[in-house]
């Protein structure tokens, strides 16, 4: 954070200083878990329904936290405010206004935000100090926490922006004041909450409409909504995709070992990219990254080299584990129709190259509303159409709804289990060269299933 006295912070946050001199100077940034506190932090104590952060102030101070931000009286160095969340928001807005040389990049979209953030951090870090979330800090709490990690030395801040309601991204944009806004695409994730893709598109477009003159809007061309988003006067729009009219595009695409290889084409030239990330769907994330980097005048040679060396740094997103000669893809962080389709196609590509059998362990896709049954059934059909050898539906029979009349699911052998633990009976049927995909929405905790399969395979190999 920037240098402020505790008295200045209290004034910004409409609070009062307790048990410490107001003139004390700090550059500490906030943490909300006392276990992560250290001498460079302060502890923000939230009073929740089940857990009260005020009970952990002593632990945070013992670990080195300089003070606490509280809404109750306490005996430790603190700033007391009426609302800790609002105080953090006010403080983040103030800090952002003072960091006039900071470039903030906002990223939103129905899928790909975290991967694009990871790629962009890798690319931009070579050009200057870059702050980006290790986890998905994409809401009204996470965005202030992230911004308050920035200092006068920070050149770039990458902010993911998620939404549950219309207006959420507009609120985040007011706090972060992005110089560059990236919309990856509008899909069906959370359609059960928003009601329609049209409303999702309107929400995502809040990032673009929130840009100020001199800003840059970077828009994907992979759906019918994103390319039509209108940039405000004085905001330049850059389009990325695989069409010839895109300013940033991919050409001569090939797939080797499930990974995309292509020529990156920008107004500055053409350069080869060999992604380390699995799946053709990673091309769009790479192009969005390249568009931001190009807008920031990073040479195309640096962009292509960084994209070709970047690896997944966020958990449970197309993570590869090799046990003996069996490959497991853990993509259990989240699931929606678009990401499920992409993961299945990647599974098919890799298993074709290994010559083994493909296994898709699929759990429920959450928050699809009234379209849930039809979307799950469509994924079941897709699995059979692209030749997935074994479709394993877990806790959701809707994947199999359109396969009941076919002979064993058509091209796929079909299995159903009520729970994750029961599926481990299939492990004994895996053979060298097989490729296993584990995917579901995060609430399904399919990362635990992936771990169990790996342990079972290791046990068989001993």
C-alpha positions in Angstrom: 0.0 0.0 0.0 1.0 3.6 -0.2 2.5 5.3 2.9 -0.3 6.7 5.1 -0.6 7.5 8.8 -3.1 5.7 10.8 -4.9 9.0 11.4 -5.1 9.5 7.6 -6.5 6.0 7.2 -9.1 6.6 9.9 -10.2 9.8 8.2 -10.5 8.1 4.8 -12.5 5.3 6.4 -14.6 7.4 8.7 -13.1 5.7 11.8 -11.1 6.4 14.9 -7.7 5.2 16.0 -7.5 3.0 19.1 -4.5 2.1 21.4 -1.8 3.6 19.1 -0.6 7.0 18.0 -2.5 8.5 15.0 0.8 9.7 13.6 2.1 6.2 13.1 3.1 5.7 9.5 2.2 2.4 7.7 2.4 0.8 4.3 0.7 -2.3 5.5 -1.8 -4.1 3.2 -4.9 -6.0 4.6 -5.4 -9.7 5.2 -8.6 -11.3 6.4 -7.1 -14.6 7.7 -5.0 -14.1 10.8 -2.8 -17.1 9.8 -1.5 -15.0 6.8 -0.6 -12.0 8.9 2.9 -10.7 9.1 4.8 -7.5 9.7 3.8 -6.1 6.3 0.1 -6.5 6.9 -2.9 -5.2 8.9 -5.8 -7.5 9.9 -9.3 -6.7 8.7 -11.7 -8.3 11.3 -15.0 -9.2 9.8 -17.9 -10.1 12.0 -19.7 -12.9 10.1 -22.7 -15.1 11.0 -20.6 -18.1 12.0 -17.1 -16.7 12.5 -16.2 -13.3 14.1 -12.8 -12.0 12.9 -12.5 -10.0 16.1 -11.8 -13.3 17.9 -8.6 -13.6 15.9 -7.1 -10.2 16.4 -4.7 -11.3 19.1 -3.4 -14.1 16.8 -2.9 -11.7 13.9 -1.0 -9.2 16.1 1.2 -12.0 17.5 2.0 -12.9 13.9 3.2 -9.4 13.2 0.1 -7.5 11.9 0.7 -3.8 12.6 -2.9 -3.1 13.6 -6.5 -4.3 13.1 -9.4 -2.8 11.2 -12.4 -3.4 13.5 -16.0 -2.6 14.0 -15.9 -3.4 17.8 -13.8 -2.1 20.6 -10.5 -4.0 21.2 -7.4 -3.7 23.4 -4.9 -3.9 20.5 -3.7 -1.2 18.0 -6.7 -0.7 15.8 -8.8 1.6 13.6 -12.5 1.3 14.5 -15.1 1.8 11.8 -18.8 1.2 11.4 -18.4 -1.2 8.5 -15.1 -3.0 7.7 -16.1 -3.8 4.2 -17.0 -0.2 3.4 -13.9 1.0 5.1 -11.7 -1.2 2.8 -13.6 0.0 -0.2 -13.0 3.7 0.7 -9.4 3.0 1.4 -8.9 1.2 -1.9 -10.6 3.9 -3.8 -8.3 6.5 -2.2 -5.1 4.5 -2.9 -6.2 4.0 -6.5 -6.7 7.7 -7.0 -3.2 8.4 -5.7 -1.5 5.8 -7.9 -1.7 7.9 -11.1 1.1 5.9 -12.9 -0.6 2.6 -12.2 -2.2 0.7 -15.1 -5.2 -1.3 -14.0 -6.4 -4.1 -16.3 -9.9 -5.4 -15.6 -10.9 -8.8 -16.9 -14.4 -10.3 -17.0 -16.1 -13.1 -19.0 -18.2 -16.2 -18.4 -15.0 -18.4 -18.5 -11.3 -18.0 -18.8 -10.8 -15.0 -16.4 -8.3 -16.8 -14.1 -6.3 -18.4 -16.9 -6.1 -15.1 -18.7 -5.0 -13.4 -15.5 -2.3 -16.0 -15.0 -1.1 -15.6 -18.6 -1.1 -11.8 -18.4 0.8 -11.8 -15.1 3.5 -13.9 -16.7 3.7 -11.6 -19.8 3.6 -8.3 -17.9 6.0 -9.2 -15.1 8.9 -8.9 -17.4 7.9 -5.3 -18.1 7.4 -4.1 -14.5 6.1 -4.9 -11.1 2.8 -6.6 -11.5 0.1 -7.3 -8.9 -2.4 -10.0 -9.6 -4.4 -12.3 -7.3 -3.1 -15.7 -6.4 -6.7 -16.7 -5.9 -9.8 -15.5 -7.5 -10.3 -12.1 -5.7 -13.1 -11.0 -8.1 -15.8 -9.6 -5.9 -16.6 -6.5 -3.8 -14.2 -7.7 -1.1 -11.4 -9.2 -3.2 -10.9 -6.2 -5.5 -10.2 -3.8 -2.6 -7.9 -6.4 -1.0 -6.0 -6.6 -4.3 -5.7 -2.9 -5.0 -4.4 -2.3 -1.5 -1.4 -4.5 -2.3 -0.2 -1.9 -4.9 2.5 0.6 -4.1 4.1 3.5 -6.0 6.5 0.9 -7.6 3.6 -1.2 -9.0 3.3 -0.8 -12.8 0.4 -3.1 -13.5 -2.5 -4.4 -11.5 -4.7 -7.2 -13.0 -8.2 -7.4 -11.6 -10.7 -10.2 -12.2 -14.2 -9.0 -12.1 -17.0 -11.5 -11.4 -20.7 -10.8 -10.9 -23.8 -12.3 -9.4 -26.2 -9.4 -10.2 -26.6 -6.6 -12.6 -24.5 -3.7 -11.4 -21.8 -5.7 -9.6 -19.2 -5.1 -12.3 -20.1 -1.4 -12.5 -19.4 -1.2 -8.7 -16.0 -3.0 -9.1 -15.1 -0.7 -12.0 -15.8 2.4 -9.9 -13.3 1.1 -7.2 -10.6 -0.1 -9.6 -10.9 2.5 -12.3 -9.4 0.3 -15.0 -7.4 1.7 -17.9 -8.0 -1.4 -19.9 -11.1 -3.5 -19.9 -11.2 -7.1 -21.2 -14.4 -9.0 -22.0 -13.5 -12.6 -22.9 -17.0 -13.7 -23.8 -20.6 -14.2 -22.7 -21.5 -17.8 -22.0 -24.2 -19.7 -20.0 -22.4 -19.7 -16.7 -24.8 -18.3 -14.0 -27.7 -18.1 -16.4 -29.8 -19.5 -13.6 -29.1 -16.4 -11.5 -29.2 -13.8 -14.3 -32.2 -15.3 -16.2 -30.7 -15.0 -19.7 -27.5 -14.5 -21.6 -28.7 -11.1 -22.6 -28.6 -10.0 -19.0 -25.2 -11.6 -18.5 -24.0 -9.6 -21.5 -25.4 -6.4 -20.1 -23.6 -7.1 -16.8 -20.2 -7.9 -18.5 -20.5 -4.8 -20.6 -20.5 -2.7 -17.4 -16.7 -3.0 -17.5 -16.5 -1.4 -20.9 -19.0 1.3 -20.2 -17.0 2.2 -17.0 -13.9 3.0 -19.0 -12.8 6.6 -19.1 -11.6 8.5 -22.2 -8.1 7.3 -23.1 -9.0 3.8 -22.0 -8.9 0.6 -24.1 -11.7 -2.0 -24.5 -10.5 -5.4 -25.6 -13.3 -7.6 -26.9 -13.5 -11.2 -27.8 -15.3 -12.4 -31.0 -16.3 -15.8 -29.8 -20.0 -15.1 -29.1 -22.7 -12.9 -30.5 -22.8 -10.4 -27.6 -19.2 -9.3 -26.8 -18.2 -7.8 -30.2 -21.3 -5.6 -30.1 -20.4 -4.0 -26.7 -20.2 -0.2 -27.2 -17.1 1.6 -26.0 -17.6 5.1 -24.6 -16.3 8.1 -26.5 -12.6 8.4 -26.4 -12.1 4.6 -25.7 -10.4 2.5 -28.3 -11.8 -0.9 -29.1 -9.5 -3.8 -30.0 -11.0 -7.1 -31.1 -9.3 -10.5 -30.8 -10.2 -13.9 -32.2 -9.5 -16.2 -35.1 -11.2 -14.2 -37.8 -9.2 -12.3 -40.5 -10.7 -9.0 -39.5 -9.5 -9.2 -35.8 -6.7 -6.9 -34.9 -5.2 -9.6 -32.7 -5.7 -13.1 -34.2 -4.4 -16.6 -34.4 -3.4 -18.1 -37.7 -2.2 -21.5 -38.9 -3.5 -23.3 -35.8 -2.2 -26.8 -35.0 -2.7 -29.1 -32.0 0.1 -31.3 -30.7 -0.2 -33.3 -27.5 -3.4 -31.5 -26.7 -1.8 -28.1 -26.9 -2.3 -25.3 -29.4 0.4 -24.0 -31.7 -0.3 -21.0 -33.8 1.0 -17.8 -35.3 0.1 -14.7 -33.3 -0.8 -11.9 -35.7 -0.9 -8.3 -34.5 -0.4 -4.9 -36.1 3.3 -5.2 -35.1 3.9 -8.4 -37.0 3.7 -12.2 -36.7 5.3 -14.6 -34.2 5.0 -18.3 -33.4 3.3 -19.4 -30.1 3.4 -22.8 -28.6 1.1 -22.9 -25.6 2.0 -25.1 -22.6 -1.7 -25.1 -21.6 -4.1 -27.9 -22.6 -6.9 -27.4 -25.0 -7.8 -25.3 -28.1 -9.9 -23.1 -25.9 -6.7 -21.6 -24.4 -6.1 -19.8 -27.7 -8.8 -17.2 -26.9 -7.2 -16.6 -23.4 -3.8 -16.2 -25.1 -5.1 -13.8 -27.6 -6.8 -11.7 -24.9 -3.4 -11.6 -23.2 -1.6 -10.6 -26.4 -4.2 -7.9 -27.0 -3.5 -6.3 -23.6 0.3 -6.6 -24.0 0.1 -5.1 -27.5 -1.9 -2.2 -26.2 0.8 -1.6 -23.6 3.5 -1.6 -26.4 5.2 -4.8 -25.3 7.1 -6.2 -28.4 5.5 -9.1 -30.1 8.6 -11.2 -29.7 8.3 -10.8 -25.9 4.6 -11.6 -26.0 5.0 -14.8 -28.0 8.0 -16.0 -25.9 6.1 -15.4 -22.6 2.9 -17.1 -23.9 5.0 -20.1 -25.0 6.6 -20.6 -21.5 3.5 -19.8 -19.3 2.1 -22.6 -17.2 -1.0 -23.0 -15.1 -0.5 -21.4 -11.7 -4.0 -21.6 -10.4 -5.3 -24.8 -8.9 -7.5 -27.4 -10.5 -7.6 -25.9 -14.0 -6.6 -28.5 -16.5 -3.9 -29.8 -14.2 -2.1 -32.7 -15.6 -0.9 -35.6 -13.4 0.9 -38.6 -14.9 0.8 -41.8 -12.9 2.8 -44.5 -14.6 1.5 -44.3 -18.2 -2.0 -43.0 -17.2 -2.8 -39.3 -17.6 -5.3 -37.5 -15.3 -6.7 -34.0 -16.1 -8.0 -32.3 -13.0 -10.3 -29.5 -14.2 -12.5 -29.4 -11.1 -12.3 -25.7 -10.3 -15.6 -24.9 -12.1 -17.9 -26.0 -14.9 -20.3 -24.6 -17.4 -21.5 -25.8 -20.8 -18.7 -24.0 -22.6 -15.8 -25.1 -20.4 -17.2 -28.6 -20.2 -17.3 -28.9 -24.0 -13.7 -27.5 -24.2 -12.5 -30.0 -21.6 -14.1 -33.0 -23.4 -12.6 -32.0 -26.7 -9.2 -31.7 -25.1 -9.7 -35.2 -23.5 -10.6 -36.6 -27.0 -7.5 -35.0 -28.6 -5.0 -36.3 -25.9 -6.4 -39.8 -25.8 -6.2 -40.0 -29.6 -2.5 -39.1 -29.4 -1.8 -41.6 -26.5 -3.8 -44.3 -28.2 -5.5 -45.1 -24.9 -9.1 -45.0 -23.7 -10.7 -41.8 -22.6 -12.7 -41.5 -19.4 -14.9 -38.5 -18.5 -15.9 -38.3 -14.8 -18.5 -35.5 -14.8 -20.4 -33.9 -11.9 -23.1 -31.4 -12.0 -22.8 -28.0 -13.6 -24.3 -25.5 -11.1 -26.4 -22.4 -11.6 -27.9 -23.2 -15.0 -31.5 -22.6 -13.9 -34.3 -23.9 -16.1 -31.9 -24.9 -18.8 -30.0 -27.4 -16.5 -31.5 -30.6 -17.8 -31.1 -29.6 -21.5 -27.5 -28.4 -21.0 -26.4 -31.5 -19.2 -28.1 -33.7 -21.8 -26.3 -31.8 -24.5 -22.9 -32.5 -22.9 -23.8 -36.2 -22.7 -24.6 -36.1 -26.4 -21.4 -34.3 -27.2 -19.3 -36.9 -25.3 -20.7 -39.6 -27.5 -20.4 -37.6 -30.7 -16.7 -36.9 -30.2 -15.9 -40.4 -29.2 -15.3 -40.3 -25.5 -14.9 -44.0 -24.6 -16.4 -43.9 -21.1 -18.9 -41.3 -19.9 -19.1 -41.4 -16.1 -22.0 -39.4 -14.7 -21.8 -38.7 -11.0 -24.8 -37.5 -9.0 -26.6 -36.2 -12.0 -28.5 -38.5 -14.5 -29.3 -35.6 -16.8 -26.1 -36.3 -18.7 -27.7 -39.5 -19.8 -31.2 -38.3 -20.6 -30.8 -38.3 -24.4 -28.8 -41.5 -24.4 -31.4 -43.8 -22.9 -32.8 -44.8 -26.3 -29.3 -45.5 -27.8 -27.3 -48.6 -27.6 -25.2 -48.0 -24.5 -24.8 -44.3 -25.2 -23.8 -44.7 -28.8 -20.0 -44.4 -29.1 -19.6 -44.2 -25.4 -19.9 -46.7 -22.6 -22.1 -45.1 -20.0 -21.8 -45.3 -16.2 -23.8 -43.7 -13.5 -22.9 -43.4 -9.8 -24.7 -41.6 -7.0 -21.5 -40.4 -5.3 -17.8 -39.8 -6.0 -16.5 -42.6 -3.8 -18.3 -45.3 -5.7 -16.6 -44.4 -8.9 -13.3 -45.6 -7.6 -14.4 -49.1 -8.6 -13.5 -48.2 -12.2 -9.9 -47.5 -11.4 -9.0 -51.2 -11.8 -10.2 -50.9 -15.4 -7.7 -48.2 -16.3 -4.8 -49.3 -18.6 -1.5 -47.7 -19.8 -2.2 -44.9 -22.2 -5.6 -44.1 -20.8 -6.6 -40.4 -20.2 -9.0 -39.4 -17.4 -10.9 -36.1 -17.1 -12.4 -35.0 -13.8 -14.7 -32.1 -14.0 -17.6 -30.5 -12.2 -18.7 -27.2 -10.6 -16.6 -26.3 -7.6 -19.3 -27.0 -5.2 -19.0 -30.7 -6.1 -15.5 -30.8 -4.7 -14.3 -33.1 -7.5 -10.7 -32.1 -6.7 -11.1 -34.7 -3.9 -12.1 -37.3 -6.5 -9.1 -36.4 -8.6 -6.9 -36.9 -5.5 -8.6 -40.2 -4.7 -8.1 -41.5 -8.2 -4.4 -40.6 -8.1 -3.9 -42.3 -4.8 -5.7 -45.4 -6.0 -3.5 -45.5 -9.1 -0.4 -45.1 -7.0 -1.5 -47.9 -4.7 -2.0 -50.2 -7.7 1.5 -49.4 -8.9 3.2 -50.3 -5.7 
